[in-house]
Amino acid sequence: MDTQTPTGKLMLTVLGGVAQFEREIMLERQREGVAKAKAAGKYKGRTPLATELRQEVVSLAESGMAKTKIARQLNIGEATVYRILAAAKTA
């Protein structure tokens, strides 16, 4: 397909529109499924980290341990360590 010609540009635009339509329909179905599961009491979301683990992250950071080492030791992501420490500063 030659996208330099008017016909090629039209075909590309049509295919893009169909792809966008399909994506929006898929998201709509997903939202409906989540709403249905919540109504049935089956959708609970992700469980939060334990309070003890949060306290351990803060205490290790206060002792001077690097954030990457904390993440490896506790088997959590680095972003989680940073998020916990940021929340601890504001609290």
C-alpha positions in Angstrom: 0.0 0.0 0.0 1.5 3.3 -1.1 0.7 5.9 1.6 1.8 8.8 -0.7 -1.2 8.5 -2.9 -4.7 9.7 -2.0 -6.1 6.2 -2.1 -3.3 4.9 0.1 -3.9 7.7 2.6 -7.6 6.9 2.6 -7.0 3.2 3.2 -4.6 4.0 6.1 -7.1 6.3 7.7 -9.9 3.7 7.4 -7.7 1.0 8.9 -6.7 3.3 11.7 -10.3 4.2 12.4 -11.3 0.5 12.6 -8.4 -0.3 14.9 -9.4 2.6 17.2 -13.0 1.4 17.2 -12.0 -2.1 18.1 -9.8 -0.8 21.0 -12.7 1.3 22.4 -15.1 -1.6 22.2 -12.6 -3.9 24.0 -12.2 -1.3 26.8 -15.9 -0.9 27.1 -16.4 -4.6 27.5 -13.6 -4.7 30.1 -15.3 -1.9 32.2 -18.6 -3.7 32.0 -16.9 -6.9 33.2 -15.3 -5.2 36.1 -18.5 -3.5 37.1 -20.4 -6.9 37.0 -17.7 -8.5 39.1 -17.8 -5.7 41.6 -21.5 -6.1 41.9 -21.1 -9.8 42.5 -18.5 -9.1 45.1 -15.7 -10.9 43.2 -13.6 -8.0 42.2 -11.5 -6.9 45.1 -8.5 -5.3 43.5 -4.9 -5.8 44.5 -4.1 -6.4 48.2 -1.9 -3.7 49.7 1.5 -4.4 51.2 1.5 -5.3 54.8 2.1 -2.6 57.4 5.1 -4.5 58.8 6.7 -4.4 55.4 6.2 -0.7 55.1 7.8 -0.1 58.5 10.7 -2.3 57.6 11.3 -0.3 54.4 11.4 2.9 56.4 13.6 1.5 59.1 16.1 0.1 56.6 16.2 3.4 54.7 16.8 5.3 58.0 19.7 2.9 58.8 21.3 4.1 55.5 20.7 1.1 53.3 20.5 1.8 49.6 17.0 1.7 48.0 18.0 -0.9 45.5 19.3 -3.2 48.2 16.1 -2.7 50.2 14.0 -3.7 47.2 16.2 -6.8 46.6 16.2 -7.8 50.2 12.4 -7.5 50.6 11.6 -8.8 47.1 9.7 -5.7 46.1 10.1 -3.3 43.3 12.3 -0.2 43.6 9.4 2.0 42.7 7.5 0.6 45.6 10.4 1.5 47.9 10.4 5.0 46.7 6.6 5.3 47.0 6.7 4.0 50.6 9.4 6.4 51.5 7.7 9.4 49.9 4.5 8.6 51.7 6.4 8.3 55.0 7.9 11.8 54.5 4.5 13.4 54.0 2.9 11.5 56.9 
